[in-house]
Amino acid sequence: MPMPLLTRITGGLLIAIGLLGYLCSWAITALIPLFIGAPLLGCGLIGREGDLRRHFMHAAALLSLMGALGGAFALTAPERLPAKDSPAAGSKEKPFDWHDKVRIVKVATISKTLMTMLSAQHLVLCVASFILGRRALRQAKADAALSEAINESDEKIADDAEASGTPKDNDDSAKA
C-alpha cells in the first residue's frame, strides 16, 4: 500500500479521534490528535505524486514522531481530577459531579492512547518504506551500472573484432 494513502488514512483517523474526544469531553486539549492528524492528511494529499513526495513523506514521519512522543509523555503523566469543592449553602453553583469528571479523564486517556498507537504505527511504516525505497534505488543504480558495463564490453569486443579483421557475425554461411 503506498505511503501517501496510509498517511491520509492515519490523518483522517486522528482527526476523527480529536473531534470525538472534543465532543465527548468539551476539553480543548482533546483536539490535540486533530492538530497532528490535519497536517498528516495534508502531507498525504500533497505527497500523492510529484517531485515533492519524498519531502512530504519525511514531514509526515516527523509529525508521527511528534504524535507518538507527545502521546507517550502525556500517558506517563498522571491524570489529576480537580479538587472537590462543595458549594456553600445557599449558593447557586452546581455541585461537583464525579461521574462527569471521571468520564472526561477516561475519554482523555483513550484519546491519548489511540493517538500514540496510530502515530507510532505510522512512524514504523514510514521508516520501513524509507528503507525499502533506498534499497530499490540502490538496486536500480546497480542494475543500470551493470547494463552499461555490459554494453561497453560488447562494444569493445566488436571494436576489437573489426580491428583484427575477423567478422562480427559468426554465422554458419561464413564458416563454409
C-alpha positions as CSV (number, residue, x, y, z in Angstrom):
1,M,0.0,0.0,0.0
2,P,1.5,3.4,-0.9
3,M,2.7,5.6,2.0
4,P,0.6,8.7,0.9
5,L,-2.6,6.6,1.2
6,L,-1.5,5.3,4.6
7,T,-0.7,8.9,5.7
8,R,-4.1,10.1,4.6
9,I,-5.8,7.2,6.5
10,T,-3.8,7.9,9.6
11,G,-4.5,11.6,9.4
12,G,-8.2,11.0,8.9
13,L,-8.4,8.7,11.9
14,L,-6.5,11.1,14.1
15,I,-8.9,13.9,13.1
16,A,-11.9,11.7,14.0
17,I,-10.3,10.8,17.4
18,G,-9.7,14.5,18.1
19,L,-13.3,15.5,17.2
20,L,-14.9,12.7,19.1
21,G,-12.8,13.4,22.1
22,Y,-13.7,17.0,22.0
23,L,-17.4,16.3,21.6
24,C,-17.4,13.8,24.5
25,S,-15.4,16.0,26.9
26,W,-15.6,19.6,25.6
27,A,-12.0,20.0,26.6
28,I,-9.8,21.9,24.2
29,T,-6.9,19.5,24.8
30,A,-9.0,16.7,23.3
31,L,-8.3,18.3,19.9
32,I,-4.6,17.5,20.1
33,P,-4.9,14.4,17.8
34,L,-6.7,16.7,15.3
35,F,-3.7,19.0,15.3
36,I,-1.4,16.1,14.4
37,G,-3.9,14.5,12.0
38,A,-4.8,17.5,9.9
39,P,-1.1,18.2,8.8
40,L,-0.7,14.4,8.3
41,L,-3.7,14.4,6.0
42,G,-2.3,17.4,4.2
43,C,1.1,15.7,3.7
44,G,-0.7,12.6,2.3
45,L,-2.8,14.7,-0.1
46,I,0.1,16.8,-1.4
47,G,2.6,13.9,-1.5
48,R,0.5,11.7,-3.7
49,E,2.7,12.4,-6.8
50,G,5.4,14.7,-8.0
51,D,8.8,15.7,-7.0
52,L,8.0,16.8,-3.5
53,R,6.6,13.4,-2.5
54,R,9.7,12.4,-0.6
55,H,9.8,15.7,1.3
56,F,6.2,15.5,2.4
57,M,6.6,11.9,3.5
58,H,9.5,12.9,5.6
59,A,7.4,15.7,7.1
60,A,4.7,13.1,7.8
61,A,7.2,10.9,9.6
62,L,8.3,13.9,11.7
63,L,4.6,14.6,12.6
64,S,4.1,11.0,13.5
65,L,7.2,11.1,15.7
66,M,5.8,14.2,17.5
67,G,2.4,12.5,17.9
68,A,4.0,9.3,19.3
69,L,6.3,11.0,21.7
70,G,3.8,13.6,22.8
71,G,1.2,10.9,23.4
72,A,3.7,8.7,25.3
73,F,4.7,11.6,27.5
74,A,1.1,12.5,28.1
75,L,0.2,9.0,29.1
76,T,3.0,8.8,31.6
77,A,1.8,12.0,33.3
78,P,-0.8,11.2,36.0
79,E,-4.4,12.4,35.4
80,R,-5.5,14.8,38.0
81,L,-9.1,15.4,38.9
82,P,-10.0,18.9,40.1
83,A,-10.3,19.5,43.8
84,K,-13.7,18.6,45.2
85,D,-15.1,21.9,46.2
86,S,-18.5,21.7,47.7
87,P,-20.6,24.8,47.1
88,A,-21.5,26.8,50.1
89,A,-25.0,26.5,51.4
90,G,-27.4,28.7,49.5
91,S,-25.1,29.2,46.5
92,K,-26.3,28.7,43.0
93,E,-23.3,26.7,41.8
94,K,-23.7,23.2,40.6
95,P,-22.4,20.5,43.0
96,F,-19.3,18.7,41.9
97,D,-20.1,15.8,39.6
98,W,-17.5,13.0,40.0
99,H,-19.1,10.9,37.2
100,D,-18.6,13.6,34.7
101,K,-15.0,14.2,35.7
102,V,-14.1,10.5,35.6
103,R,-15.7,10.2,32.2
104,I,-13.6,13.1,30.9
105,V,-10.4,11.5,32.2
106,K,-11.4,8.2,30.6
107,V,-12.0,9.9,27.3
108,A,-8.7,11.8,27.5
109,T,-6.8,8.6,28.3
110,I,-8.4,6.7,25.4
111,S,-7.7,9.6,23.0
112,K,-4.1,9.8,24.1
113,T,-3.6,6.1,23.8
114,L,-5.1,5.9,20.3
115,M,-3.1,8.9,19.1
116,T,0.1,7.3,20.5
117,M,-0.6,3.9,18.8
118,L,-1.6,5.4,15.4
119,S,1.3,7.8,15.3
120,A,3.8,5.1,16.3
121,Q,2.4,2.7,13.8
122,H,2.6,5.3,11.0
123,L,6.2,6.1,12.1
124,V,7.3,2.5,11.8
125,L,5.6,2.2,8.4
126,C,7.4,5.3,7.2
127,V,10.8,4.1,8.3
128,A,10.2,0.7,6.7
129,S,9.1,2.5,3.5
130,F,12.2,4.7,3.5
131,I,14.4,1.7,3.9
132,L,12.7,-0.2,1.1
133,G,12.8,2.9,-1.1
134,R,16.5,3.3,-0.5
135,R,17.2,-0.4,-1.3
136,A,15.2,-0.1,-4.5
137,L,17.1,3.0,-5.6
138,R,20.4,1.3,-4.9
139,Q,19.3,-1.8,-6.8
140,A,18.2,0.3,-9.8
141,K,21.5,2.1,-9.8
142,A,23.4,-1.2,-9.7
143,D,21.3,-2.6,-12.5
144,A,21.9,0.5,-14.6
145,A,25.7,0.3,-14.0
146,L,25.8,-3.4,-14.8
147,S,23.9,-3.0,-18.1
148,E,26.1,0.0,-19.0
149,A,29.2,-2.1,-18.3
150,I,27.8,-5.0,-20.4
151,N,27.1,-2.6,-23.3
152,E,30.6,-1.1,-23.1
153,S,32.1,-4.6,-23.0
154,D,30.1,-5.7,-26.1
155,E,31.2,-2.6,-27.9
156,K,34.8,-3.2,-27.1
157,I,34.6,-6.8,-28.3
158,A,33.0,-5.6,-31.5
159,D,35.7,-2.9,-32.0
160,D,38.5,-5.4,-31.3
161,A,36.9,-7.8,-33.8
162,E,36.8,-5.1,-36.5
163,A,40.4,-4.1,-35.8
164,S,41.7,-7.7,-36.2
165,G,39.8,-8.3,-39.4
166,T,37.6,-11.1,-38.1
167,P,33.9,-10.8,-39.0
168,K,31.5,-9.7,-36.3
169,D,28.9,-12.4,-37.1
170,N,29.9,-16.0,-36.6
171,D,27.2,-17.5,-38.8
172,D,27.4,-20.9,-40.4
173,S,27.5,-19.5,-44.0
174,A,30.7,-17.6,-43.3
175,K,32.4,-20.7,-42.0
176,A,31.6,-22.8,-45.0
